[in-house]
């Protein structure tokens, strides 16, 4: 069985450590943990394939910019014949406080443009997701400016920890049903 782990974010050095790129950071953490082969570029994204005891795992970072993430993910899923229940998407969530995660098996986009693109291209809301809390901006700060800015210094260590926990949730999913992973990781 092949599984796909997709971290949402924006390509480019200027976005590397921004709130919007927590999904990319989780994929980077998994690449480091697994000693993944170098990423290759195809289908408007970067990806690498791991051959693990649990099966084949594809780690993906769409390069379409956040708002067009589905344009990368759908062709990759089609090419590797992966069903929507065999993917997990990791992305930032304004409605969760920094340092928290929520795992779900379906749901709406919740105003997240990357998720809107995925829902439109996949044609379903039934796919696994890990939402990483980044909190809401202070009054007077535009949401777009907030998500495209780095974490505050006092948030950095909390976010580094939640990136590792999110990667651990992905790793647990490789040999457990996502519902079990949800029960173990929700509320952390």
RADAPE-V627050 format. One record per residue. N is the residue number from 1. SS is DSSP state (H for helix, E for strand, L for the rest). NEAR is the number of other C-alpha atoms within 10 Angstrom. D_FIRST is the distance of its C-alpha to the first C-alpha in Angstrom with 1 decimal. Layout:
# RADAPE-V627050
n=N ss=SS near=NEAR d_first=D_FIRST
n=N ss=SS near=NEAR d_first=D_FIRST
This chain:
# RADAPE-V627050
n=1 ss=L near=9 d_first=0.0
n=2 ss=E near=18 d_first=3.8
n=3 ss=E near=24 d_first=6.6
n=4 ss=E near=26 d_first=10.2
n=5 ss=E near=27 d_first=13.4
n=6 ss=E near=25 d_first=16.5
n=7 ss=E near=26 d_first=20.0
n=8 ss=L near=29 d_first=22.9
n=9 ss=L near=29 d_first=26.2
n=10 ss=L near=24 d_first=28.8
n=11 ss=L near=18 d_first=29.0
n=12 ss=L near=9 d_first=32.2
n=13 ss=H near=8 d_first=34.1
n=14 ss=H near=11 d_first=36.2
n=15 ss=H near=16 d_first=33.2
n=16 ss=L near=18 d_first=31.5
n=17 ss=L near=16 d_first=32.7
n=18 ss=E near=20 d_first=33.3
n=19 ss=H near=26 d_first=32.1
n=20 ss=H near=27 d_first=30.1
n=21 ss=H near=25 d_first=28.0
n=22 ss=H near=29 d_first=26.5
n=23 ss=H near=28 d_first=23.0
n=24 ss=H near=25 d_first=23.5
n=25 ss=H near=25 d_first=24.9
n=26 ss=H near=28 d_first=21.8
n=27 ss=H near=24 d_first=19.6
n=28 ss=H near=19 d_first=22.4
n=29 ss=H near=18 d_first=22.4
n=30 ss=H near=21 d_first=18.7
n=31 ss=H near=19 d_first=19.4
n=32 ss=H near=11 d_first=22.4
n=33 ss=H near=13 d_first=20.8
n=34 ss=H near=13 d_first=18.1
n=35 ss=L near=10 d_first=20.4
n=36 ss=L near=16 d_first=18.3
n=37 ss=L near=12 d_first=19.4
n=38 ss=L near=11 d_first=21.8
n=39 ss=L near=15 d_first=20.7
n=40 ss=E near=11 d_first=21.1
n=41 ss=E near=14 d_first=22.6
n=42 ss=E near=13 d_first=21.4
n=43 ss=L near=16 d_first=21.2
n=44 ss=L near=19 d_first=23.8
n=45 ss=E near=20 d_first=21.8
n=46 ss=E near=17 d_first=21.0
n=47 ss=E near=22 d_first=17.5
n=48 ss=E near=16 d_first=16.0
n=49 ss=E near=19 d_first=12.8
n=50 ss=E near=17 d_first=12.1
n=51 ss=E near=12 d_first=10.6
n=52 ss=E near=10 d_first=10.6
n=53 ss=L near=8 d_first=10.7
n=54 ss=L near=13 d_first=8.0
n=55 ss=E near=12 d_first=5.5
n=56 ss=E near=14 d_first=6.4
n=57 ss=E near=19 d_first=8.6
n=58 ss=E near=19 d_first=11.1
n=59 ss=E near=24 d_first=14.5
n=60 ss=E near=27 d_first=16.8
n=61 ss=E near=30 d_first=20.5
n=62 ss=E near=26 d_first=22.0
n=63 ss=L near=21 d_first=25.4
n=64 ss=L near=20 d_first=26.8
n=65 ss=L near=18 d_first=28.6
n=66 ss=H near=21 d_first=27.7
n=67 ss=H near=17 d_first=29.1
n=68 ss=H near=19 d_first=27.0
n=69 ss=L near=28 d_first=23.6
n=70 ss=H near=22 d_first=22.1
n=71 ss=H near=21 d_first=23.3
n=72 ss=H near=22 d_first=20.9
n=73 ss=H near=26 d_first=17.8
n=74 ss=H near=18 d_first=17.9
n=75 ss=H near=16 d_first=18.1
n=76 ss=H near=20 d_first=15.2
n=77 ss=H near=18 d_first=13.0
n=78 ss=H near=10 d_first=14.5
n=79 ss=H near=10 d_first=14.3
n=80 ss=L near=12 d_first=10.6
n=81 ss=L near=10 d_first=10.1
n=82 ss=L near=16 d_first=8.8
n=83 ss=L near=14 d_first=10.4
n=84 ss=H near=18 d_first=12.9
n=85 ss=H near=14 d_first=11.6
n=86 ss=H near=18 d_first=8.6
n=87 ss=E near=22 d_first=11.4
n=88 ss=E near=22 d_first=14.3
n=89 ss=E near=22 d_first=17.7
n=90 ss=E near=28 d_first=20.4
n=91 ss=E near=27 d_first=24.0
n=92 ss=E near=25 d_first=27.6
n=93 ss=E near=25 d_first=29.5
n=94 ss=L near=21 d_first=33.3
n=95 ss=L near=13 d_first=33.6
n=96 ss=L near=16 d_first=32.3
n=97 ss=L near=13 d_first=34.6
n=98 ss=L near=21 d_first=33.7
n=99 ss=L near=20 d_first=31.7
n=100 ss=L near=23 d_first=29.9
n=101 ss=E near=24 d_first=26.4
n=102 ss=E near=17 d_first=25.1
n=103 ss=E near=24 d_first=21.6
n=104 ss=E near=18 d_first=21.1
n=105 ss=L near=15 d_first=18.7
n=106 ss=L near=13 d_first=21.0
n=107 ss=L near=14 d_first=24.4
n=108 ss=L near=12 d_first=26.8
n=109 ss=L near=14 d_first=27.2
n=110 ss=L near=11 d_first=30.1
n=111 ss=L near=10 d_first=32.1
n=112 ss=L near=15 d_first=29.5
n=113 ss=H near=14 d_first=29.6
n=114 ss=H near=21 d_first=26.2
n=115 ss=H near=25 d_first=24.7
n=116 ss=H near=20 d_first=27.0
n=117 ss=H near=19 d_first=25.6
n=118 ss=H near=23 d_first=22.0
n=119 ss=H near=19 d_first=23.1
n=120 ss=H near=13 d_first=25.0
n=121 ss=H near=17 d_first=22.4
n=122 ss=H near=19 d_first=19.5
n=123 ss=L near=11 d_first=21.9
n=124 ss=L near=13 d_first=20.8
n=125 ss=L near=17 d_first=21.5
n=126 ss=L near=16 d_first=18.5
n=127 ss=L near=19 d_first=16.2
n=128 ss=E near=22 d_first=16.1
n=129 ss=E near=24 d_first=18.8
n=130 ss=E near=26 d_first=20.8
n=131 ss=E near=22 d_first=24.4
n=132 ss=E near=28 d_first=26.6
n=133 ss=E near=22 d_first=30.3
n=134 ss=L near=26 d_first=32.7
n=135 ss=L near=18 d_first=35.7
n=136 ss=L near=17 d_first=38.2
n=137 ss=L near=14 d_first=40.8
n=138 ss=L near=9 d_first=44.4
n=139 ss=L near=7 d_first=46.8
n=140 ss=L near=6 d_first=47.8
n=141 ss=L near=10 d_first=44.6
n=142 ss=L near=11 d_first=42.6
n=143 ss=H near=14 d_first=38.9
n=144 ss=H near=10 d_first=37.9
n=145 ss=H near=10 d_first=40.1
n=146 ss=H near=19 d_first=38.7
n=147 ss=H near=21 d_first=34.9
n=148 ss=L near=18 d_first=35.7
n=149 ss=L near=17 d_first=37.7
n=150 ss=E near=18 d_first=36.8
n=151 ss=L near=18 d_first=36.7
n=152 ss=L near=10 d_first=40.1
n=153 ss=H near=8 d_first=41.0
n=154 ss=H near=8 d_first=41.0
n=155 ss=H near=13 d_first=37.4
n=156 ss=H near=15 d_first=35.9
n=157 ss=H near=13 d_first=35.2
n=158 ss=H near=14 d_first=33.9
n=159 ss=H near=20 d_first=31.4
n=160 ss=H near=15 d_first=30.4
n=161 ss=H near=13 d_first=29.7
n=162 ss=H near=21 d_first=27.6
n=163 ss=H near=25 d_first=25.6
n=164 ss=H near=16 d_first=24.7
n=165 ss=H near=18 d_first=24.0
n=166 ss=H near=28 d_first=21.7
n=167 ss=H near=24 d_first=19.7
n=168 ss=H near=17 d_first=19.7
n=169 ss=H near=19 d_first=18.4
n=170 ss=H near=24 d_first=15.4
n=171 ss=H near=16 d_first=14.9
n=172 ss=H near=16 d_first=15.3
n=173 ss=H near=21 d_first=12.6
n=174 ss=L near=22 d_first=9.9
n=175 ss=L near=12 d_first=10.7
n=176 ss=L near=12 d_first=12.8
n=177 ss=L near=10 d_first=13.1
n=178 ss=H near=22 d_first=14.7
n=179 ss=H near=13 d_first=17.8
n=180 ss=H near=11 d_first=18.4
n=181 ss=H near=20 d_first=18.0
n=182 ss=H near=19 d_first=20.5
n=183 ss=H near=10 d_first=22.9
n=184 ss=H near=13 d_first=22.9
n=185 ss=H near=18 d_first=23.3
n=186 ss=L near=14 d_first=25.3
n=187 ss=L near=10 d_first=29.0
n=188 ss=L near=11 d_first=28.7
